Amino acid sequence: MDENSLRVAATLTRRTFMGVIALGGSALVAPTGALLVQAKPAERHSSPVVSFHMDQPYLDMTGTAIPYNPPPGVRSGDPASRLGEDALRSMLL
Amino acid sequence: MVDFSNQPTMKGFFAPTRFEADVYDCEVIGKVPTELNGAFVRLGGDWFYPPKFEDDSPFSMDGYINMFRFKNGIVDYKGRWVKTPRFKADGAAHKQLFGKYRNPFTDDPSVAGLDRSVQNTTPLAFAGKLFTLKEDSLPYEIDCNTLETIGPYNFHGKYKSLTFTAHPKVDPTTGEMICYGYEAEGLETKDVFLYTISKKGEVTRELRFKVPYVSMVHDISITEKHVIIPIFGFVSSMERLKEGKVHWGWDDTKPAMVAIVPRDGEAKDIRWFKGPSRATVHTLNARDEGEKVIFEAPIFDSNPFPFFPPVDGSKWDPTKAKAYIRRQTFNLNSKDDGFTEEKLFEMNVSDLGRVDDRYLTQPYRYAFTAYSDKQRPFEEWKAGNLGGRVSNCYGRFDLATGKMNSYFAGPTHSLQEVCFVPRKNGAEGEGYIMGVASNYAEMRSELIIADAQRLEEGDVARVLLPFRATAQVHGRWMDEGELPFA
């Protein structure tokens, strides 16, 4: 089975249908009444992504790990001077 | 010109802290117990100059030793770079001259033959001296009062391995240190030199043997009679190094192997046991029970390190990079090379665990380590999207009952390795746990001190640093009497 594709044959129920939709897949009803599912490929990034493991950031060269999104503003390393008035105020709240 | 702006992992809280520091009479929330006299010494790494290669391992970061010095309830902080030949050479050139982790083929030609060590793994107090340890080189002696670097140390010329482990074990009964070096005769050699060093610092025994394949031998355990030496799926070769890769790659086809070495035996007496693919990077404790050796450790299902990727080109799998406290039992009467394994706790934990070191080699009850409790609050808007991804709790794991007691650091914090400080003449587990928390919201580090028997009550003191302390690999409590503190 291709890692980016998932085919599931199952009895058609609302729960399985909604589960498939939640996975981002598309669903087709086969003539037999079974559910045939073609999931969308997992989202791939074209470049390395900063992720987090064992309490430290690391560079995931495959670009597929969960990205690390730092808190806004100076905590992310951005200069405070680049922040607008609203952003600065929201940080101080 | 130093420029970290194109280093994507070195921003915000994780930006390099390139200074040395002294903070006298640190700010404290709570009350530092006056019975704590000595120092909590931490060793870790930070990049003084950016790495030469984007995909180098963080294990190549420059060593930084720092200590919280405790005296009568007052705490001072001091931090210094470990000034190795490598650190000095980079400083003279104003740039990073050294290439990938344990790969001299990727270095600038100007530093050929120079000690490549960065001394960033474990601090050690032994025989009245303070050392930094890094498993690719000899220990470095450090002045325990100034934290200035004295230089490499080879135990009066009697320690012959070119390398020295980051995890020697001191037998609490005899005071002897069991230590070793792997790749002992040089890069990619299968040689392991195992030593016993007396409590006065004299080498009393050397045993030389070879491992089945060149692999990381990061930590060991000891019993009264045996040394337990795990090796596992990290592989290396000279060809790999010449191709310009980091030292280790992960080979899932390699079995986890464990050597049971008699402490008074010869190489021919070593028993090698073989099990499924695992990664035993750090250990907890071990003991002899008749003809069985019982070994406990937080053991990963597979490769824990994304920066040492699989050799078959497949993707590193974070779902297998989880450690569980496991018990492995080796029957020395068995005719085959198998062993049994059981999971003692179903929750995954940090593999940087500690026990009460007075109970090494003996039956014991408590293990301490950090873990991530996803049920606890995490304020993402202040601390980033790290909820459930960072260690926010320290746990005391009761191996006798299976129960766990928990300390929670706070909703914007993650916890580095825990350290246990026993109360003098106290029972097992009586004393304090200690460790540094990263407070992402306040952009500072906080030393946590909590009563090890009352973790749910929170910390008894937090020592605040007005900056981010360098990330720790390992830290150790060093009691007043262990070192010639001023």
Interface residues (C-beta under 8 A of the other chain):
Chain A: P48 V50 S51 F52 H53 M54 D55 Q56 P57 Y58 L59 D60 M61 T62 T64 A65 I66 Y68 N69 P70 P71 P72 V74 R75 S76 G77
Chain B: P8 T9 K11 G12 F13 F14 A15 E54 D55 P58 P304 P306 F307 P309 K315 W316 P318 A321 S350 E380 W381 K382 A383 G384 N385 L386 R389 V390 S391 S414 L415 Q416 S438 Y440 A441 M443 A471
